[in-house]
Amino acid sequence: MNLSIQNLSKTYPNGVQALKNVTLDIPVGMFGLLGPNGAGKSSLMRTIATLQEPDSGSIQLGDLNVLTQKTEVRKVLGYLPQEFGVYPKVSALDLLDHIAVLKGITNGKERKALVKSLLQKTNLWQHRKNSVGGYSGGMKQRFGIAQALISDPKLIIVDEPTAGLDPAERNRFLNLLSEIGENTVVILSTHIVDDVKELCTKMAIINQGEVLLTGNPIESINSIEGKIWSKTIDKEELIAYQDKYNVISERLIAGKPEIHVYSDSRPDDSFAPKPADLEDVYFSKIKETTQTAEAV
Amino acid sequence: MLEFIRFELSYRLNRPATYIYLILMILMGFLAGGTDIVRAGGSGGKVMENAPIVITQLMVAMMIFGTFITSAVMGVPVLRDFEHKTDSMIFTTPTNKFQYLTGKFIGSFITTLIITAGLVIGMIVGQTGDWSWMDNADRLMPFDIMAYINPYLVFVLPNLFFFSAIFFLGGALGKRMVVVYAQGIILFMGYLVAQTFIAQLDNQGTAAILDPFGFGALQVTTQYWTVAEQNTLYMPFSGYILSNRLIWLAIGVACLIFLYIRFDFNLTGNASSKTKKKAKKMAREDKEEILSPVVNQLFGLSAQITQLKSLSIFYFKWIIKQLPFIFIALAGVAFVFIIAFVGAEGSYGIELYMTSSRVTQFIGIFNLFFIIIIVFYTGEVVWKERDVKMNLIYDALPYPNYISMASKFLGMVLMSISLMLLLMFCGIIIQLISGYPEIDWSLYFTELFIDTLGTMILYLMLGLFIQAVVNHKFIGFGLMFIFYISMIVMSELGIEHTMFYFGRTGLGGYSEMNNFGHYFQPFSWLNVYWFGFAVILYSVAILFTVRGIDSNFFIRLKLGKQRVNGQVIMVIVFALIVFAGSGGYIYYNTNVLNEYQNSDDGKAERAKYERTLKQYETLVQPKIIGTKLDVDIFPKNRDFKASGYFLLKNKSNDTIPAIHIQNAADDQVSTVLSFDKGVTEDTTNNEFGYVIYTLDQPMYPGDTIKMNIDVSFTTVGFKEGGSNTDIVYNGTFFNNTQYFPSIGYNDAAELSSDDDRKEQKLEPKERMMETDDPRGIAQSLFGDDADKITFEIVVSTDSSQIAIAPGYLQKKWNEGDRVYYHYKMDTPMVNFYSMISADYTVIKDTWQPPVDSLPEVALEIYYNKGHEYNTDKMMRGMKEALTYYTNNFSPYQFRQLRIMEFPKYRSFAQSFANTVPFSEGIGFIQNIKTDDVDLPFYVTAHEVAHQWWGHQVTEAGVKGNAMLSETLSQYSALMVMKHNFPQEIIKEFLKYELNSYLMGRTFEQKKEMPLYQVEGQGYIHYRKGSLVMYALQDYIGEDSVNAALKRFNQDWAFKDAPYPTSKDLLKYYRAVTPDSLQYIIKDMFETITLFENKTTEAEYEEISDSEYVVDLTVSTIKYQADSLGNEEEQVLKDWIDIGVFTEDSKGKDSLIYLQKHKITQEENKFALTVGAKPTKAGIDPINKLIDRNPQDNTKTVDEKEEEKPES
């Protein structure tokens, strides 16, 4: 079963075009959807999760039409929204049990066992009696994935799950994701390149509602290998460099900016060649669209 | 600080909500001022629509609603900083607490001032603009800006300050909006409790102080204002109003000071203050492989039922754990208890037995709180997932669409049921505490679980529908509010049929005699009808409720279409069939089987009747001299048939060519008439039931003719609105005037109120004929159809009931399942007779007249089993009254006297010849304690007195005539009471009479008349009548009054026309009044005279143990008022009581000095020597004169301070 998205477009009433003719083919396995904040990731995810209507286009999950057969899709869906709250003063155990009922696990015994296994799996068992409202960010996200995993969904959508987690929690979370069965379509949206690098076999980069690139992370890196150059400069020089070179990213190292430049050949001797990584792929693609947008 | 004010103001001015509030206020002001949709107390009649008091009442009432806005504005300023987590940012800036709080408070307070100014502007525009639809130019006075400024300054502004302070405090310290709402509800409770206290004379002061809105103080201050005062006086900033305002202002200031002290400016929100619980012990990490259990996902019907159950219980538990819910529910329950135990007094401060039916009435008070809960929690529950931001998880779960709305609905229903159980429990507790442990379970069940719960469920569905469809919580609340308003607007527009009023199913009043009677059938059908409608709404709600994040209308429409399936269509079609079917059936019953007419059409018809037929008003007609009837009552069908004849005689000196008959206008009555002589029928005016029979041979003076009548009253189906309560399953009571044909034009059918007449383009009319109008004197108060008649009747009913009519029982027999009673009156009686049938228990007794030559009188009380409480008091009342009247006026004319109970749909007792129907509600269920006015005794004595004043002496049908029947019956009963009860009871009784009289003046719609010109004004002929007659017998002596009445009776009893008038009676009074007191006849009967007596100083000096000198300074002003209450001071030449009280051994006041002194100037000083230590003293100390401030007549007497000569 794979997920096929055809020509999906969505414009919000305020004029923002969230999705522009998005076409994606997502096979089983872990699929990374990479893009900056506001790129349209969440709009796309919510549309796939039956929670939002596109203006045009179609989404097909196996032989299910996601836009019209919503109930059928929901039966095989696990969804962890980008931001979510919980009822105050309800324990994790009760809340998960409650959601499981709504997922159709109506046999009490089965549900009890399932809830227990999910809480154990997500390492929340010892906190099961505490209110989810009082959980830390990481624990709350683990609870979120626990509820998404109820009843072995065929399609799992996790929207920006690692945002705001500390490194240890983030690792824990990614490990959890990696354990999900191989016959499942898992879409992980994130703006953190490492998430995709570590987990995904396939990915897409999306910005301003458009898909900029789809493919395998390794292949994508290979395609820009040898074209990334780095240099440490002074703060005052940054503008000048941005004007002169195709600067795709800059970051501070010990208080001084280090810039990455995308160029087929070495700009000059002061630039050192840098082995390409997924981040460079991401930034070069983002840079492309941003420039186009500014040129328009 | 200025910076904070500026910031707060500019924040507010940038919020759309501020303008919505402003517009709302302007609109409300406009509606209140410019239309009749909102009406205030006194308006109508002669009180102008822009009279200061009307403006004030409207403003204060509107401000009760305005409180919601104040709470929304004032509750949030500090709260907002916490919620938006800007607290830490602000609190770290270099400001101090004082600047911060003062700035925020003043900024928000100014905002509320701006918003409420809208109310004033709206009202001014509404009352000054040229709004042609109102047609009220003659109901407005010239514009007076002070009439608006005065209430704004006296009420609105102080209210705003106090409410602002308290909400600001709640928001800042409570840090939750819920606290602010709770405060609002407590304040509202203060208002409600004050309203219950107001009705009790002894608690009015408490009520005036207690009401935070100042409404109570306003009511108490203005309750006796005359029409003229209402039109001219501004609200005084003194007395109760001043104390109320000062107290609440002080509380407001105290709130702000308390806030300043307690507000913690350093520590921020509560999140950081919460200590995070550390896990008590680190559980050992499970390293073993976790096996995922195999589970089955089920989506069938049984799975859906499980889901529904689980979710419903989840929502139910959530709601009942909510603090606001608990708070509102407890407040409501507390209010039920308060009403039941404090506010339960009826007339004259008497309590009723705490029967289940009474307790369920008190529980009805809770409905207001119930509605608040429903409106509030339909919003909360619909928005629950979205409010906690869990909606995306929920919405992507695979449960069917309907489950969410259905479980929210069921959760609310469970909540409602649990409230009902709670209320039932409270009701039972109230009954047990009150010592009335007979619990009527089925009544509780019907009232709570069928009527109330049914209505609440309807509102619940409506609320869910509105919330789901508008998809905005607060707009949803607003729409619910508009929904209520729209019902009021609809009735203004003349839409009156119940079928247009959502949820109005009207189970009607409960009578312990007739239970819910015939109300249950329309009630059930209306419930079915509205449930059908609500299910349609509810289905629409399910289709269009938001799932996911799309709230755009068109997308929701598209999604809604996707959701339509066979089941939904089936439900909607089924509901539509139920709705249309039951609606059709109701319409068939109310408008096809029965006649439906809205009140405007009714008025138009009455106007047309007057225009068409008034020409016949003075036509000479024959009079009824004999009546013989067979009346068969069918209580189970609510039908009766009457046949027999009226014997008519031409008692005039003219020849009568045609007989004019007015048949009963009631559409359930059909009448067939025939004559024993040749007539030609003219049915031109059939639409009014007015038929003219032209006689082949005219009636010459002295001629008689027999008119055979055949009247049937038939009940088919049910009627719209208030259906007939005369002919019922148990407790039928009707009289001849309503259902039987009468002779000639009936002027009682004319519109009487000037407003109604103006609407129908008719000139205002006098309420009664002038006292010396020859036509009036020629007819009795019972009308011009007859003088006295001979009367014979056979009345039959179902054999389970007893049928009663005036006369003596000749024979009783059974035929099948029917029982027949043949009654015959052996002396002529007035043309006014009752026909009664009910399942009665009977008590019998006899009364031996004080004079041996008079016959024994059989006494009977027919009552509903279970209502034995006061029958002995009534029996005693009959005996004592018969004795007193026989001794002082004349012998009783009958050998029998009967009282029979009828259901409490109507609250009166009425005297027919030897027969007194007596309402269940005014004597049978009162719990009379030893220090109460014995109402059953009193009412009985009053009705017995009518056997003399009304039946022996029948007065003319002219102005002032009620002074002869009603006032004399009040006097007679009062004298019987005086000889049977202690003085305190009489004083208590008169205190209520004075209050009712003074209140009655306030609500006078046309003109107040002196007693001798009274035009059917109950507050005058009953209330003022009691006061005046009590004073009269005090001034000239009981014996003198009785002597006058005895002579009056001798001269006028058992006579036909001309009938006596008040002017005749006054002659008898004058004859027994000494010259020095003749002025009181004028003051009491011929003018409207009031006193303002007051004791300003009272001191005593102890001469010895048994000699005290009391120094009194009193003031007296005597007024004469015109018909609108404009007062003119009178020259004093009056004898007025001066009295001194001491405290007896039981701590009760007892008079040690009471003497009339001649008062000739305003201020007077007295030095009185008494034999015991004085406690209270004053002028007119037991309130015999009419005085608007009776409580200041006496004063506590202080010991005189010794004057110490300066050395």
Interface residues (C-beta under 8 A of the other chain):
Chain A: P13 R46 A49 T50 L51 Q52 E53 T68 K70 T71 R74 K75 L77 Y79 L80 P81 E83 F84 G85 V86 Y87 P88 H98 I99 V101 L102 K103 G104 I105 T106 N107 E110 R111 A113 L114 S117 Q120 K121 N123 W125 Q126 H127 N130 G134 G144 Q147 S151 D152
Chain B: K276 K277 A279 M282 A283 E285 D286 I290 L291 S292 P293 V294 V295 N296 Q297 L298 F299 S302 A303 T306 Q307 S310 L311 F314 W318 V388 K389 M390 L392 I393 Y394 D395 A396 L397 P398 Y399 P400 I403 R547 G548 I549 D550 N552 I555 K558 L559 Q562
